[in-house]
Amino acid sequence: MIGAIPTVPALLAALDSDGHAVIPGLLDAEACAATAALFDDPGTPYRSTVDMARHGFGRGQYRYFARPLPPLVQSLRTGLYPALAEIANIWSERLGEERRWPEDHAALAEHCAAAGQSRPTPLLLQYGPGDFNRLHQDLYGPLVFPLQLVVLLDVPGRDFSGGELMLVEGRPRQQSQGRVVTLRQGDAALFPVRDRPVPSARGWSRATMRHGVATIHHGQRRTLGIIFHDAA
């Protein structure tokens, strides 16, 4: 079951203040368990599985869904997109960009295909003891929708310890600032893929963002990642 989504003004205010927004209880416990179980489900189509240590990304595994996406994943991607597109267009205006994002996700997918990006990007990530994810950006091609979402599927303190979501923001002529985002099972974190507008002496400037996951101390941590643009 998908929970209530905060209003666009509430999400925008949190993003402006903290660089991220938490959506409490986006998925209930049953939906979290069912989604996490897809990782090892032989009937779920995946387009690729990535061993993070092999590529120097950290430690752990993640799997990109193939089409057709699981119904819940598809519902999240298409259902959340219109509100996020509204925020993305406000960001474009602030930064003086000409791009305006379409109102529905099907139109975004068409734009991605025209740019040579046709592979779906929603994914499941699985971490065990000692696993972690280095700071990075999920770009996947020249067309980058500026917001993404991660949903925590396990219970902190019961199913795992450690594994905090980390955001590191860099602003012009300033040292980088790190933030730890605290989530409960079913909560979602909304944050910039690459950058966001921040106030400056000349109006608005661009702050860069990277995200990662701290080392898991014990247990298993699983998350669902929703990236809205497709991959080349």
ABEGO torsion letter per residue (X at the ends): XBBBBBBAAAAAAAAAAAGBBBBBGABBAAAAAAAAAAAABAABBBABBBBAAAAGAEBEBBBBBBOBBBAAAAAAAAAAAAAAAAAAAAAAAAAGBABBBBABAAAAAAAAAAAGBABBABBBBBBBBGBBBBBBBBAGEABBBABBBBBBABBBGAABBEGBBBBBBBBBGBBBBBBBBBBBBGBBBBBBAABBBBBBAAGBBBBBBBBBBBBBABEBBBBBBBBABBBX
